[in-house]
Structures are given as C-alpha cells and as structure tokens.
Amino acid sequence: MGGGGGAALTFLFAALLIGGLTLVILVGIRAMVGGVSRPSPSPEGRGDVARQTTPTRSEARRLLDERYARGELSTEEYREHVDNLGEA
C-alpha cells in the first residue's frame, strides 16, 4: 500500500539530520580554534572599523585640497574647513 514513500522520507530525514549535525560540529570547531571572530565594540559603539577609517589631520587636509582642486568647494568653504582643521 505505501509503495516505498516512507523509506524515501526516512532517508531524507536521516540525510538532513547528519548534514545539520556535521555543520554544527564544524562551526563549533572553527569557533574554538579562532576562525570565527568579531571586532570588539569601541566606547562609541562603532567597532574597530571606525578606528581604522578615521583620517589623520594631514590626510584630512589632503582630501580637502583634492576636493578644492576638483572645484567641489568654494574658496570660502575651503578656508573655513582649513581653519576648522587648525592647519594653515
């Protein structure tokens, strides 16, 4: 009567169970050996990425000079930004 449909479902369930357990074990091992890591949050709550991308004053000045050279800033805006940076 069943025609073997139950055997196919049993096989599918067993395959999914074994695959899931294997995945859980591999992720657990990887986490224990240090393969999975997350950046620690900074006091500002932005993580390490914000610290790595914060430009130094000289880099900020270089970017400002480039924007002025491309015509993105007027002379007045440029001078105001330079004053804000504290560089002459």
C-alpha positions in Angstrom: 0.0 0.0 0.0 2.7 2.5 1.0 4.7 2.0 -2.2 8.1 2.8 -0.5 7.3 6.5 0.2 8.1 6.1 3.8 11.6 4.8 3.0 12.3 7.9 0.9 11.2 10.2 3.7 13.2 8.3 6.2 16.3 8.6 4.0 15.7 12.4 3.5 15.3 12.9 7.2 18.5 11.0 8.1 20.5 12.9 5.4 19.3 16.3 6.7 20.0 15.2 10.3 23.5 14.1 9.5 24.2 17.2 7.4 23.0 19.5 10.2 25.0 17.8 12.9 28.1 17.9 10.7 27.6 21.6 10.2 27.1 22.3 13.9 30.3 20.4 14.7 32.4 22.1 12.1 31.2 25.6 13.2 32.0 24.7 16.8 35.5 23.5 16.0 36.2 26.6 13.9 35.0 28.9 16.7 37.2 27.1 19.2 40.4 27.4 17.1 39.7 31.1 16.5 38.5 31.0 12.9 35.3 33.0 13.8 35.9 36.4 15.3 34.0 39.7 15.6 35.5 43.1 16.2 35.2 44.3 19.8 32.9 47.3 20.1 34.6 50.6 20.9 33.2 53.0 23.5 31.4 54.9 20.7 29.7 51.7 19.7 31.1 51.8 16.2 33.5 48.9 16.4 37.1 48.7 15.0 36.1 49.8 11.6 35.6 53.4 12.7 39.0 53.5 14.3 40.7 52.2 11.1 39.0 54.6 8.7 39.4 57.8 10.8 41.7 60.0 8.8 44.6 61.8 10.4 44.8 65.6 10.2 47.3 65.5 7.3 45.1 63.0 5.4 42.0 65.2 6.0 43.9 68.2 4.7 45.0 66.2 1.6 41.4 65.2 0.9 40.3 68.8 1.4 42.9 70.0 -1.0 41.7 67.4 -3.6 38.1 68.5 -3.2 39.1 72.1 -3.7 41.2 71.3 -6.7 38.2 69.5 -8.3 36.0 72.5 -7.7 33.7 70.8 -5.2 34.4 73.6 -2.6 34.5 77.4 -3.0 37.5 79.3 -1.7 35.4 80.5 1.3 34.4 76.9 2.2 37.9 75.6 1.7 39.4 78.3 4.1 36.7 77.6 6.6 37.4 73.9 6.6 41.2 74.5 6.9 40.5 76.8 9.9 38.4 74.0 11.4 41.3 71.6 11.0 43.6 74.0 12.7 46.1 73.9 9.9 47.4 76.9 7.9 
